[in-house]
Amino acid sequence: MDAKAEVNFFISNVPMNKKNIFQLLLDHITHHRSQLVLNLRLCGIKPPRYIGW
């Protein structure tokens, strides 16, 4: 699988390479994780410590 191969990304309807799409997915995951952490803190719950790579 070539990361530089261009594909038609259905959301933006423009050609993007697979590496860019993967970066968008990671950014989207980070966005939802931060929403979850914020909601936990608003409820007075200490969120679990982040364990990354």
N, C-alpha and C positions, 0 to 999 in steps of 0.2 A: 504494500500500500504506500503510494507516494504522497507525502505530506504536502508537496508543492503542486499536486495535480488539482486543477480547477474543477469545481462542480457548481451547478446552479443552486444557490442557497435559496430555498423557497420563501423565506421571510423577507429578504431584501430584494429578491428577484434579480440579483446581479451575480456574476461569477465570482466566487471566492475560493481560495485554496483551503485544503482541509486543516492546515495549521491554524488559520484565522478562525475557522468555525470552532475548533477545539478551544481556542482562547475565549471565544464568546460564551461557550458552555461553562468554562471555569468561572468566568465573571458572573454568569447568571447564578451559579451555585453559591458563590461568595455573597451575592446580594441576598439570597434567601436565608443563608446562614446568619447574616447580620440582622435580618428581620426577626428571626427566631430568638437570637440573643437579646435583642431589645425587648421583645415581648416577655421573655423570662424575667428580665430585670424589672420591668414594670409591674410584674406580679410578685416581686420580692424574692424571686428564686435566683440563686447564684448559678449561672450557666457553667457547664463543665469546661474544664480547661481545654483549649484547642491543641490537638495533636496533629501536626502536619507531617510533611516528609522529613 
